[in-house]
Amino acid sequence: RLFEMDERSLESRYHELQSSAHPDRFASRPEHERRLSMQWSTRINEAYRLLRTPLTRARYLLELAGIDVGAENNTAMPADFLMQQMAWREALDDAPDAGAVRQLDDQVAAQERMLLQRLEQQLDAEAGAHAAAHLVRELMFVARFRQDLEQRLDALQS
């Protein structure tokens, strides 16, 4: 299983690696060792950030497979997906209170979970990488909309 990630194991390994490479452990060492420690610590942090989030992990796995998600230049989406996006935007614009925004977020989160399940299946299938790239682009739209939901919720609660 390529995509599945045990979050506890990832967290544990991250702390283990970070502990061994942390610059504080090398404070009294020669300059080149301190510099290497800083570089490794930075790499460990970047890897952890990349792997702990399903969307960035998927993009990375596709990149390793030589597949460009094409998020910057391929914004073509199926009509039904675009219609869903428009309906969500309208619902957000019309949401009268925080409860309505939370309810919409629950709906969007359910869709996100379904897309992530499909993404996992495609990444684990030998011939599914190109379909996975399409799902990553859809998930990027969903993630962006969830950020908008969060901002709206913060504004309503302020």
Backbone as a ProteinNet text record, in pm:
[ID]
protein_1_A
[PRIMARY]
RLFEMDERSLESRYHELQSSAHPDRFASRPEHERRLSMQWSTRINEAYRLLRTPLTRARYLLELAGIDVGAENNTAMPADFLMQQMAWREALDDAPDAGAVRQLDDQVAAQERMLLQRLEQQLDAEAGAHAAAHLVRELMFVARFRQDLEQRLDALQS
[TERTIARY]
85.6	0	89.6	79.5	168.6	126.7	-1.3	-50.2	-78.3	-119.8	-160.8	-45.3	-78.6	24.6	-22.9	59.9	32.3	83.9	-8.6	29.4	112	81.4	159.1	304.1	320.7	456.5	532.3	464	527.2	571.3	481.9	512.2	628.7	626.9	732.3	866.9	866.4	991.5	1042.6	950.9	988.9	1062.1	1003.4	1064.9	1199.6	1207.7	1333.4	1443.1	1410.6	1508.4	1543.8	1442	1466.4	1553.8	1532.7	1614.3	1760.2	1783.9	1922.2	1994.1	1918.9	1982.4	1967.4	1898.8	1870.3	1998.8	2001.8	2122.4	2173	2085.4	2130.2	2227.6	2212.4	2302.3	2442.5	2452.7	2579.9	2639.5	2588.6	2629.8	2780	2839.9	2981.8	3069.2	3008.7	3082.3	3141.7	3229.1	3287.3	3179.3	3213.6	3120.7	3055	3130.7	3072.4	2969.1	2989.7	2891.1	2765.2	2782.8	2665.8	2583.8	2653.7	2585.4	2509.6	2574.7	2508.1	2386.5	2400.9	2289.7	2170.8	2198.9	2093.1	2026.6	2105.9	2050.4	1963.3	2011.9	1933.1	1805.6	1816.7	1698.4	1593.2	1637.5	1545.8	1481.5	1560.6	1506.9	1406	1435	1343.8	1210.7	1216.6	1093.7	1015	1082.9	1014.7	949.8	1020.8	966.1	843	851	737.3	616.3	635.5	523.7	463.9	546.7	501.8	422.7	470.8	409.6	285.3	274.8	162.3	29.8	33	-88.9	-117	-233.4	-261.4	-244.9	-287.1	-279	-134.5	-50.9	89.3	162.4	124.3	183.6	150.6	26.4	-15.3	59.4	70.5	145.3	288.9	349.2	487.3	499.5	408.8	413.7	398.1	309	293.2	419.4	479	603.7	712.7	721.9	819.2	793.9	666.3	629.3	645.7	690.6	712.3	586.8	484.8	357.9	340.1	325.4	301.9	151.7	113.8	-27.8	-83.3	0.7	-42	-138.8	-128.4	-222.6	-215	-97.8	-79.8	-136.5	-132.9	-175	-288.5	-335.1	-445.4	-558.9	-646.2	-758.8	-889.4	-881.8	-1002.6	-1060.6	-1188.2	-1257.3	-1388.7	-1437.6	-1567.3	-1678.7	-1778.8	-1888.5	-1958.1	-1980	-2049.5	-1968	-1836.5	-1751.6	-1760.9	-1756.3	-1766.3	-1903	-2006.6	-2141.2	-2147.1	-2084.3	-2080.2	-2006.8	-1895.8	-1820.3	-1906.4	-1978.1	-2064.4	-2173.9	-2232.5	-2337.6	-2281.5	-2162.5	-2099.7	-2072.8	-2022.6	-1993.9	-2122.3	-2229.2	-2357.6	-2405	-2392.2	-2433.9	-2352.1	-2222.9	-2138.9	-2180.7	-2204.8	-2247.5	-2380.3	-2468.4	-2602	-2608.8	-2499.4	-2501.2	-2529.3	-2637.5	-2675.7	-2597.5	-2537.2	-2469.5	-2362	-2291.1	-2181.6	-2230.9	-2350.1	-2404.9	-2422.1	-2469.5	-2486.8	-2351.8	-2250.9	-2116.9	-2059.7	-2078.8	-2030.1	-2099.2	-2227.5	-2302.5	-2248.7	-2222.4	-2164.7	-2025.8	-1947.6	-1813.8	-1822.9	-1921.7	-1940.9	-1966.2	-2047.6	-2076.2	-1949.8	-1874.5	-1752.1	-1648.6	-1638.3	-1543.9	-1578.6	-1706.4	-1747.7	-1705.4	-1722.6	-1678.9	-1526.7	-1456.1	-1310.3	-1265.7	-1330.4	-1296.6	-1318.9	-1428.9	-1458	-1351	-1311.8	-1207.3	-1073.9	-1043.5	-919.1	-919.7	-1034.1	-1043.6	-1020.8	-1082.6	-1061.9	-916.1	-856.9	-716.9	-627.6	-651.7	-572.5	-584.3	-704.7	-724.8	-647.8	-653	-583.9	-432.3	-381	-236.5	-187.1	-269.9	-230.5	-248.9	-328.1	-346	-228.4	-182.4	-65.1	-87.9	-206.1	-231.5	-312.3	-319.9	-408.3	-346.5	-220	-151.2	-208.5	-245.5	-298.8	-436.9	-518.1	-647.1	-623.9	-519.9	-487.1	-450.7	-380.8	-343.6	-468.6	-569.1	-695.5	-761	-760.5	-820.2	-744	-613.6	-534.5	-579	-600.1	-646.1	-782.9	-872.6	-1003.5	-986.2	-901.3	-878.8	-817.7	-739.1	-683	-794.7	-893.3	-1008.2	-1083.7	-1105.8	-1179.7	-1103.8	-973.2	-892.3	-900.4	-894.6	-904.6	-1041.3	-1146.4	-1280.2	-1292.8	-1231.9	-1237.9	-1165.2	-1061.1	-994.5	-1089.2	-1163.8	-1262.1	-1369.7	-1412.2	-1510.6	-1455.8	-1331.2	-1268.1	-1258.3	-1221.4	-1212.8	-1350	-1451.7	-1587.3	-1632	-1602.3	-1638.8	-1567.2	-1438.6	-1364.1	-1426.5	-1466.1	-1526.3	-1658.7	-1737.6	-1867	-1851.4	-1742.7	-1722.8	-1649.1	-1599.8	-1526.5	-1619.8
-117.3	0	122.9	197	309.3	435.8	463.8	591.4	590.2	476.8	467.1	505.9	579	628.3	607.3	543.3	530.3	658	744.5	875.4	866.1	769.2	753.3	713.9	623.3	582.2	698.4	774.2	890.9	989.5	1019.1	1113	1063.2	936.2	877.1	883.2	846.5	848.4	991.1	1084.4	1225.1	1271.5	1243.8	1287.4	1218.4	1092.9	1019.1	1081.3	1106.8	1166.2	1309	1384.9	1523.6	1529.2	1437.6	1433.4	1404.5	1314.1	1277.9	1384.9	1464	1563.1	1706.2	1726.5	1862.7	1942.9	2066.9	2150.1	2169.2	2166	2181.8	2071.3	1954	1842.1	1864.6	1957.9	1981.1	2119	2182.8	2319.5	2331.3	2230.3	2237.9	2165.3	2122.6	2049.8	2147.6	2099.8	2187.5	2247.3	2358.4	2432.8	2345.5	2262.5	2181.7	2082.3	2029.7	1939.1	2015.6	2135.9	2218.7	2251.5	2284.4	2317.6	2195.3	2078.9	1956.1	1923.8	1943.8	1919.5	2009.2	2134.3	2228.5	2184.8	2142.4	2097.8	1974.2	1877.5	1756.5	1787	1872.6	1909.5	1974.4	2060	2124.2	2020.7	1928.1	1823.5	1735.7	1701.6	1618.5	1691.4	1820.4	1899.5	1904.9	1927.8	1934.5	1801.4	1691.6	1559.4	1531.6	1567.1	1545.1	1624.8	1751.2	1833.9	1776.7	1729.4	1675.4	1545.5	1457.9	1326.3	1324.2	1415.5	1407.4	1453	1527.5	1575.7	1491.6	1427.8	1338.5	1403.5	1526.5	1591.5	1613.8	1664.4	1686.6	1553.6	1453.5	1320.5	1262.4	1277.7	1226.7	1297.2	1428.2	1502.3	1453.9	1430.9	1384.1	1244.6	1153.5	1018.3	1020.2	1106.1	1117.5	1175.3	1271.9	1330.2	1223.4	1138.2	1029.2	933.7	917.7	830.1	899.6	1024.9	1097.6	1159.6	1177.3	1233.6	1373.2	1468.6	1607.2	1625.3	1668.1	1690.2	1798.7	1890.3	1994.5	2092.9	2114.9	2202.4	2345.8	2387.8	2526.6	2552.2	2449.8	2472.6	2382.5	2292	2203.7	2222.3	2312.8	2340.1	2283.7	2203	2141.5	2044.5	2060	1974.6	1927.6	1812.3	1765.2	1863.7	1871.1	1965.6	1942.2	1816.4	1789.2	1836.8	1826	1874.9	2027.4	2093.5	2240.2	2286.7	2214.2	2249.1	2235.2	2130.6	2110.9	2226.5	2267.8	2381	2507.3	2531.4	2650.9	2643.9	2525.8	2509.9	2535.9	2486.7	2511.1	2659.6	2725.2	2870.2	2947.9	2913	2979.9	2953.2	2829.5	2795.6	2872.9	2889.4	2966.6	3113.7	3168.1	3308	3331.3	3231.6	3244.5	3199.7	3145.2	3092.5	3205.8	3195.2	3304.2	3309.5	3195.3	3192.1	3083.5	3076.4	2980.4	2836.6	2810.2	2674.8	2627.4	2716.6	2682.4	2658.6	2737.3	2719.7	2586.2	2551	2422.2	2306.1	2320.8	2215.3	2197.4	2306.9	2299.9	2237	2273.4	2215.4	2064.2	2017.9	1873.9	1804.8	1867.9	1810.7	1805.8	1914.5	1922.8	1824	1810.4	1716.3	1572.6	1541.1	1406.5	1382.5	1482.7	1470.9	1455.5	1530.5	1522.1	1380.8	1323.3	1186.3	1086.5	1102.5	1012.9	1026.5	1148.5	1170.3	1111.8	1125.8	1068.7	916.5	853.7	708.1	666.3	737.1	707.8	730.5	836.1	865.8	752.2	705.8	595.3	472.1	441.8	326.7	343.4	463.8	488.1	482.4	537.6	534.6	393.2	311.3	173.5	81.5	125	46.4	73.8	-29.1	-12.5	90.1	92.9	182.1	304.9	336.8	442.8	578.8	595.3	720.4	840.9	825	940.3	980.2	881.5	912.4	977.7	934.6	993.6	1140.2	1174.1	1314.4	1400.5	1349	1422.3	1440.9	1336.3	1345.6	1444.5	1451.1	1548.6	1689.2	1715.2	1849.4	1880	1782	1803.5	1831.1	1755.2	1774.9	1910.6	1962.5	2095.9	2200.5	2185.5	2275.5	2263.9	2140.6	2117.3	2177.2	2157.1	2211.8	2363.8	2424.3	2570.7	2617.7	2546.7	2584.3	2566.4	2461.5	2441.7	2554	2609	2725.3	2844.8	2861.3	2970.3	2952.3	2828.1	2800.3	2838.7	2802.7	2834.5	2985.7	3058.1	3203.9	3264.7	3213.9	3265.5	3237.2	3117.1	3080.2	3169.5	3196.5	3285.9	3425.8	3474	3607.9	3612.9	3505.5	3503.7	3494.6	3434.5	3417.5	3534	3625.8	3741.3	3847.7
0	0	0	-105.1	-129.2	-53.3	-50.7	0.5	150.1	200.9	341.1	433.5	537.8	628.3	772.1	851.3	994.2	1060.4	1099	1151.3	1279	1363	1486.4	1456.8	1361.7	1323.8	1261.3	1176.7	1115.4	1222.5	1315.5	1424.1	1508.5	1541.4	1622.6	1550.6	1423.9	1346	1330.1	1309.4	1297.7	1423.9	1540.2	1665.9	1687.5	1650.8	1664.6	1576.9	1451.5	1360.3	1401.8	1438.3	1477.3	1602.5	1693	1814.8	1782.3	1689.5	1657.9	1574.8	1498.8	1410.7	1460	1569.8	1614.8	1635.9	1587.6	1599.1	1742	1840	1978.9	2020	1963.1	1994.3	1937.8	1844	1776.4	1808.6	1910.1	1942.8	1969.5	2027.8	2060.4	1956.9	1848.9	1744.7	1643.6	1556.2	1453.2	1361.7	1300.1	1214.7	1107.6	1039.4	932.1	986.3	1105.4	1166.3	1207.2	1258.7	1294.7	1169.8	1060.1	935	881.1	883.1	837.5	924.2	1052.9	1144.8	1110.1	1082.4	1046.5	915.3	818.4	690.7	708.8	786.4	808.8	887.6	983.8	1061.9	972.4	882.1	787.8	696.6	645.5	556.8	629.3	751.8	831	849.5	883.1	898.2	767.9	656.5	526.3	492.3	514	484.7	570.6	695.5	786.3	741.1	708.6	661.4	533.1	445	317.7	337.5	422.4	437.5	525.6	618.8	712.8	653.1	544.6	480.1	356	349.2	236	98	83.6	-47.5	-90.2	-1.5	-38.2	-55.4	24.1	9.9	-127.1	-169.9	-301.3	-413.5	-404.3	-507.5	-514.8	-398.9	-394.5	-456.7	-422.3	-477.2	-629.3	-678.2	-822.8	-886.8	-821.2	-871.9	-880.5	-777.9	-779.9	-896.3	-933.7	-1045.5	-1180	-1176.7	-1300.7	-1358.7	-1275.1	-1321.8	-1265.3	-1355	-1316.3	-1294.9	-1177.7	-1148.1	-1239.6	-1279.5	-1371.9	-1311.2	-1182.4	-1113.3	-1163.2	-1205.8	-1247.9	-1387.2	-1474.8	-1612.7	-1659	-1573.3	-1610.7	-1510.8	-1542.2	-1451.5	-1506.3	-1611.5	-1667.1	-1564.8	-1539.7	-1443.3	-1504.3	-1459.7	-1508.4	-1470.3	-1555.7	-1534.2	-1400.5	-1363	-1236.9	-1116.2	-1125	-1016.6	-1007.1	-1121.7	-1122.9	-1072.9	-1108.1	-1059.3	-907.2	-855	-709.8	-643.2	-702.1	-648.7	-645.7	-753.2	-759.4	-654.3	-636.6	-535.7	-395.9	-369.5	-239.6	-219.1	-322	-311.3	-281.3	-350.6	-325.7	-183.9	-139.2	-2.9	99.9	72.9	164.2	164.2	45.9	36.5	108.4	104.2	163.2	309.2	362	498.7	597.7	674.4	763.7	894.6	932.9	1062.5	1064.7	1176.7	1191	1182.4	1232.4	1225.8	1081.8	996.5	854.8	787.7	824.8	768.1	813.7	941	992	921.4	898.9	829.3	686.5	619.1	485	491.3	590.4	605.3	626.1	700.5	719.3	585.2	500.4	368	282.5	284.8	204.5	257.8	389	449.2	409.2	401.5	357.8	213.1	128.9	-10.4	-16.6	66.2	69.6	109.7	210.7	253.6	140.7	67.6	-44	-152.8	-184.5	-284.9	-238.7	-110.8	-58	-66.2	-42	-55.5	-200.2	-291.8	-433.4	-472.2	-419.4	-447.9	-398.9	-278.9	-224.8	-313.8	-358.3	-446.4	-577.7	-634	-760.3	-743.3	-635.7	-613.6	-588.2	-526.6	-498.8	-619.9	-718.2	-840.4	-933.7	-1001.4	-1087.9	-1197.9	-1256	-1369.7	-1330.4	-1201.9	-1157.7	-1137	-1168.1	-1134.9	-1208.9	-1334.2	-1407.8	-1354.7	-1318.5	-1256	-1119.9	-1050.4	-920.6	-936.5	-1043.8	-1066.8	-1081.3	-1149.1	-1163.6	-1026.5	-945	-811.1	-723.7	-739.5	-663.2	-699.6	-827.7	-868.7	-806.8	-805.1	-741.3	-592.2	-528.3	-385.1	-355	-446.1	-426.8	-426	-514	-513.4	-381.6	-336.7	-212.1	-93.9	-90.3	20.2	22.1	-94.7	-102.8	-52.2	-89.5	-43.9	107.2	160.6	306.1	378.5	319.8	378.4	378.1	269.5	262.6	368.7	389	494.4	631.2	655.1	783.6	804.9	700.1	710.4	738.4	672.1	693.5	836.1	883.2	1020.4	1120.9	1096.8	1185.7	1185.4	1068.3	1059	1133.5	1125.3	1192.7	1344.5	1389.7	1532.4	1596.6	1516.1	1569.8	1620.4
[MASK]
++++++++++++++++++++++++++++++++++++++++++++++++++++++++++++++++++++++++++++++++++++++++++++++++++++++++++++++++++++++++++++++++++++++++++++++++++++++++++++++

